[in-house]
Amino acid sequence: MAQTVRGVISRAKAQPVEVVEIVIPDPGPGEVVVDVQACGVCHTDLTYREGGINDEFPFLLGHEAAGLVESVGEGVTNVAPGDFVILNWRAVCGQCRACKRGRPHLCFDTHNAAQKMTLTDGTELTPALGIGAFADKTLVHEGQCTKVDPAADPAAAGLLGCGVMAGLGAAINTAAITRDDTVAVIGCGGVGDAAIAGAALVGAKTIIAVDRDNQKLHWARQFGATHTINAGELSAGKDVVETIQDLTDGFGADVVIDAVGRPETWKQAFYARDLAGTVVLVGVPTPDMTLDMPLIDFFSRGGSLKSSWYGDCLPERDFPTLISLYLQGRFPLDKFVSERIGLDDIEDAFHKMHNGEVLRSVVVI
């Protein structure tokens, strides 16, 4: 029988979000209803509200979530009622050309629930990243549920569902940082700090954090940065590229991760790497941004230029391992939780995030 619960929707572009009643259908074949325990406030949710992804309003926001499986539909085998799960937006299909070539972390046809959640008047909702977890309960595809150790704090665990996995995966999976590498991360919000934490986890010897906000640089040190650069406070005649080179024996870093996603920060990343170094773009540009650079610079410097989408993760492989490391005290996942809030506080959390006051506000339900 369908259930009516509370959910946070964005009804129109750039308008404040609303807490309303929404209808959750019974799970159909391959679907799961999850009792949401916690959900992080991600910048992607704000981008949905601002109309920056598409115009399929109204949106049911929220996607960095963890909770308990309440009920399952016909044919569901990978989770059962009572399981503690992290929700993910890469439910691999197993059939697309990426999956068939043994690259499921690049799946081009990920699954979502077939049925729609609705408003009480029947208006269909578009769930953020196919999840929609700013709600008491949500309906997802079984492949969007990754079972993990229930000893984990849901407020921390849910952050693996997007931002933390994006940054950490950019460092570990995409850049393949290894012991003794030198690393620079440009932009030290939640994603950038997760990249720093990932670099520290695998033993990078030098980790340089770059930002224009001293509070963010303070957070970066807590996640493992060995050096910090305030790009707005450099002495006359110095720039970010030269400062990174000075901290890496004049060569540049083995890996530079751009967690901002602007042409100027990508250029800094490109020129701040060693000659055969790697640049990883994990910050998300806007469609209007362009890059103008001499082609000879790409040819003459070698190395790798990569983009990282969801940290090139495979949730069923990566989430349980990271939760295990978190429970062992080896990965500081709980440090990303800046505050715990309720469903009514999300609009205020957007303002705090935009102003750089928090790494993550987490809705606890």
Secondary structure, DSSP 8 states (H G I E B T S, - for coil): --EEEEEEEE-STT---EEEEEEE----TTEEEEEEEEEE--HHHHHHHTTSS----SEE---EEEEEEEEE-TT--S--TT-EEEE-S----S-SHHHHTT-GGG-SS----SS--EETTS-B-EEGGGT--SBSEEEEEGGGEEE--TTS-HHHHGGGGTHHHHHHHIIIIIS---TT-EEEEE--SHHHHHHHHHHHHTT-SEEEEEES-HHHHHHHHHTT-SEEEETTS--TT--HHHHHHHTTTTS-EEEEEESS--HHHHHHHHHHEEEEEEEEE-S---TT------HHHHHHH-SEEEE-SGGG--HHHHHHHHHHHHHTTSS-GGGG--EEE-GGGHHHHHHHHHTT--S-EEEE-
